[in-house]
Amino acid sequence: MRICSLLPSATDIVFALGLGDQLVAITHECDVPAGAPSVPVITKSTVAKARRNSREIHNHVMATMHRGSSLYALDQDLLERLDPELILTQELCEVCAISYQEVTAAVHRLEVRLPDQRRVLSLEPHRLGDILTIIEQVGQAAGVPERAQQLVCELQQQLAQITAVTRRVAVRPRVYAMEWLDPPYTAGHWVPEMIRLAGGDDALATEGGPSVELSWVQIAYYDPEVLILMPCSFSLKQTLEEWQALERPPRWSRLRAVQSGHVYAVNGAAYFSRSGPRTFAGLNILGEILHPDLFPRTTPDDAWRRVG
């Protein structure tokens, strides 16, 4: 089966299911495991290649969406040459990936030129349980349901091991997970649930709900004990660079997390923005940050770092 992945998380799932050799196209934001053959890139971003800071990216996104334009471009000619049988996409967020409407329109144009049976599978997770469900959906669509069930069982075991430890937590720190830096946003969808399961409490966010913009007045009133920088789709290196260049508001230095030295940066692109197998590794990262006495560090150096 020829598979086209239009989501980094879907690409992760395809490789985790042992289907990397069937992957014919990925997005510009996807990565493949070390040693795996390169895969043609079928999308590009409309954000200028020149380095932009968080505020400039935010303004560009808002202006583009207000105009009804797209943040991503799909290579229709390449799609037709590759002629995938299974296209993995999403409807959850037009900021995170090419829109479902654009994908279905592109597939319709493909079918006009090359009539055939093709399937567009939209992956719509909001919670951790939904991530397990979409793994099963991809496995079923790709003809490997047994592999998908095995992977789901392994991830459920990881989850059970972590929650068995955090049930013993007596004090849950007040957490603010920052999904965007300027302007500040809460974390959304599965991340607040991850924080709870890892032994923390993020009352600024809603489990299963979208991320929302906050003011520094709200953040200061909440006064988090732990602050985690996880801008959407940023690597740890990008997050550190952005944070170092960002002008801090006056209220910053008075936050309890800052005064106590509990400010952390994480690799959001790999472990928190994506709804795939690596999301469950993100639970370990949160455990190491929130309860280092219970979770000795085992995650790699590029997973997270204490920054203040």
C-alpha positions in Angstrom: 0.0 0.0 0.0 1.3 3.5 -0.9 0.8 5.8 2.1 0.9 9.6 2.2 1.2 11.2 5.6 0.2 14.8 6.0 0.9 14.8 9.7 4.2 14.4 11.7 2.3 12.2 14.2 0.9 10.0 11.5 4.4 9.6 10.1 5.5 8.4 13.6 2.6 6.0 13.7 3.4 4.6 10.3 7.0 3.9 11.2 6.0 2.5 14.6 3.7 0.0 12.8 6.7 -1.1 10.6 5.2 0.4 7.5 8.0 2.9 6.7 8.7 1.1 3.4 5.2 1.9 2.2 5.4 5.6 3.0 5.6 7.6 -0.3 5.2 11.2 0.9 5.5 13.2 4.1 5.2 16.8 5.2 8.1 19.3 5.6 7.7 19.0 9.4 7.9 15.2 9.5 11.1 13.3 10.4 12.0 9.7 9.8 14.0 7.4 12.1 17.7 7.4 11.9 18.9 5.1 9.1 15.5 5.1 7.3 15.5 6.0 3.6 14.4 9.5 2.8 10.8 10.1 1.8 9.6 12.8 -0.7 8.2 15.9 1.0 4.9 17.0 -0.4 4.0 20.2 1.6 5.7 23.5 2.4 4.8 26.3 4.8 3.7 29.7 3.6 5.6 31.3 6.5 8.7 33.0 5.2 11.9 31.1 5.6 13.6 34.0 7.4 13.6 33.4 11.1 10.6 34.8 12.8 10.0 35.2 16.5 6.8 33.9 18.3 5.0 37.2 18.0 5.7 37.5 14.3 4.6 33.9 13.7 1.4 34.5 15.7 0.6 37.6 13.7 1.2 35.9 10.4 -1.0 33.0 11.4 -3.8 35.2 12.5 -3.6 37.4 9.4 -3.5 34.4 7.1 -6.5 32.7 8.7 -8.4 36.0 8.7 -7.9 36.2 4.9 -9.2 32.7 4.6 -5.8 31.6 3.1 -3.8 28.5 3.9 -0.7 28.2 6.0 0.5 25.3 4.0 0.8 24.3 0.3 0.4 20.8 -1.1 2.3 19.8 -4.2 -0.5 18.6 -6.4 1.8 17.4 -9.2 3.8 15.3 -6.8 0.6 13.9 -5.3 -0.5 12.7 -8.8 2.9 11.2 -9.6 3.1 9.3 -6.3 -0.6 8.3 -6.5 -1.1 7.2 -2.8 -3.8 4.8 -1.8 -4.1 5.9 1.8 -3.8 9.6 2.8 -3.5 10.4 6.5 -4.6 13.9 7.5 -6.6 15.8 10.2 -9.3 18.3 10.9 -8.3 19.2 14.4 -6.2 22.3 13.7 -5.6 24.3 10.6 -2.6 25.9 12.3 -0.8 22.6 12.8 -1.3 21.0 9.4 -2.8 21.4 6.0 -6.6 21.6 6.2 -8.9 18.7 5.6 -10.8 20.6 3.0 -7.6 21.3 1.0 -6.6 17.6 1.2 -10.0 16.3 0.0 -10.0 18.8 -2.8 -6.5 17.7 -3.9 -7.6 14.0 -3.7 -10.7 14.8 -5.8 -8.5 16.4 -8.5 -6.3 13.3 -8.4 -9.2 11.0 -8.8 -10.5 13.0 -11.8 -7.2 12.4 -13.5 -6.5 8.9 -12.2 -9.8 7.2 -11.2 -9.1 4.6 -8.5 -10.0 3.6 -5.0 -8.3 5.9 -2.4 -9.0 6.5 1.3 -8.5 9.7 3.2 -8.3 9.0 6.9 -8.7 12.0 9.2 -7.1 11.5 12.6 -8.9 13.5 15.4 -7.4 12.9 18.8 -8.4 15.1 21.8 -7.2 12.9 24.7 -4.6 10.2 25.2 -7.2 7.5 24.7 -8.0 8.9 21.3 -4.4 8.6 20.4 -4.6 4.9 21.0 -7.7 4.8 18.9 -6.2 6.5 15.9 -3.2 4.1 16.0 -5.8 1.3 15.7 -7.5 3.1 12.9 -4.3 3.5 10.9 -3.4 -0.1 11.5 -6.8 -1.2 10.3 -6.7 1.0 7.2 -3.1 -0.1 6.3 -4.0 -3.8 6.8 -1.9 -4.5 9.9 -4.5 -4.4 12.8 -2.5 -7.0 14.9 0.6 -4.7 14.8 -1.5 -1.8 15.9 -3.1 -3.7 18.8 0.4 -4.8 19.9 1.6 -1.2 19.9 -1.4 0.0 21.7 -0.9 -2.6 24.4 2.8 -1.5 24.8 1.7 2.2 25.2 -1.0 1.2 27.7 1.6 -0.5 29.7 3.8 2.6 29.7 0.9 4.6 30.9 0.0 2.2 33.6 3.6 2.2 34.9 3.7 5.9 35.2 0.3 6.3 36.9 1.2 3.5 39.3 4.0 5.8 40.6 2.1 9.1 40.5 -0.8 7.6 42.6 1.6 7.9 45.5 2.1 11.6 45.0 1.0 13.6 48.1 1.4 17.1 46.6 0.7 18.0 43.0 2.5 21.2 42.0 0.6 24.0 40.3 1.8 23.8 36.6 1.5 26.2 33.7 2.4 24.5 30.4 3.1 27.3 27.8 2.1 26.1 24.3 3.1 29.5 22.8 5.4 32.1 24.2 4.3 35.4 22.8 1.4 35.8 23.2 1.2 33.2 26.0 -1.2 30.3 25.4 -2.3 27.4 27.6 -1.6 23.8 26.5 -4.4 22.1 24.8 -6.1 18.7 24.1 -4.0 15.8 25.5 -1.3 17.9 27.3 -3.4 18.9 30.4 -4.3 15.2 30.9 -0.6 14.3 30.6 0.3 16.8 33.3 -2.4 15.3 35.6 -1.3 11.7 35.0 2.3 12.8 35.6 1.4 14.1 39.0 0.8 17.8 38.4 -2.2 20.2 38.1 -2.6 22.7 35.3 -5.8 24.6 36.2 -5.3 27.1 33.4 -6.0 24.5 30.7 -8.9 22.2 29.9 -8.4 18.5 29.3 -9.4 17.7 25.8 -10.0 21.3 24.9 -8.1 23.7 22.6 -5.3 25.9 23.8 -6.3 29.5 24.6 -4.5 32.8 24.8 -3.8 34.2 28.3 -2.7 37.6 29.6 0.2 37.9 32.0 -2.2 39.2 34.6 -4.0 35.9 34.5 -0.7 34.0 34.7 0.5 36.1 37.6 -2.7 35.6 39.5 -2.5 31.8 39.0 1.2 32.0 40.0 2.5 28.6 38.9 4.9 26.6 40.9 6.3 25.0 37.8 6.4 26.6 34.4 7.0 24.4 31.3 7.9 26.0 28.0 6.5 23.9 25.1 5.7 26.1 22.1 3.9 24.0 19.5 6.2 22.3 17.0 9.4 23.8 18.4 12.4 21.6 19.2 14.2 22.1 22.5 16.9 24.1 20.7 14.3 26.4 19.0 12.5 26.9 22.3 15.7 27.8 24.1 16.7 30.3 21.4 13.3 31.8 21.4 13.1 32.1 25.1 16.5 33.7 25.4 15.5 36.4 22.8 12.1 37.1 24.3 11.6 40.2 26.5 10.2 39.1 29.8 7.2 41.0 31.2 7.6 42.8 34.6 5.5 40.2 36.3 7.8 37.4 35.2 10.4 37.8 38.0 7.7 37.6 40.7 6.3 34.3 39.6 6.8 31.5 42.2 8.2 29.1 39.5 10.8 31.7 38.6 11.8 32.5 42.1 12.2 28.9 43.0 14.0 27.9 39.8 11.4 25.6 38.4 11.2 26.8 34.8 11.8 24.1 32.2 11.9 23.9 28.4 10.9 20.8 26.5 11.1 19.4 23.0 7.5 20.1 22.2 7.7 19.0 18.5 8.7 15.5 19.4 6.8 14.7 22.6 3.9 17.1 23.1 2.6 18.6 19.8 2.3 15.2 18.1 -0.4 12.8 18.9 1.5 9.6 18.4 3.6 7.0 20.2 6.2 9.6 21.4 3.4 11.4 23.3 3.6 8.6 25.9 7.3 9.2 26.2 6.3 12.8 27.0 4.7 11.5 30.2 8.1 10.3 31.4 9.5 13.8 30.7 6.8 15.4 32.8 7.4 12.9 35.6 11.1 13.7 35.6 10.3 17.4 35.8 7.5 17.4 38.3 8.7 14.5 40.6 12.4 13.9 40.1 12.5 11.9 43.3 10.1 9.4 41.8 11.3 9.5 38.2 15.1 9.4 37.9 16.1 10.9 34.5 16.2 8.4 31.6 15.1 10.7 28.7 17.7 12.1 26.3 19.4 15.4 26.7 17.4 17.0 23.8 14.1 16.1 25.5 14.1 18.8 28.2 16.2 21.2 30.2 15.9 23.3 33.3 16.2 27.0 32.3 15.6 28.9 35.5 
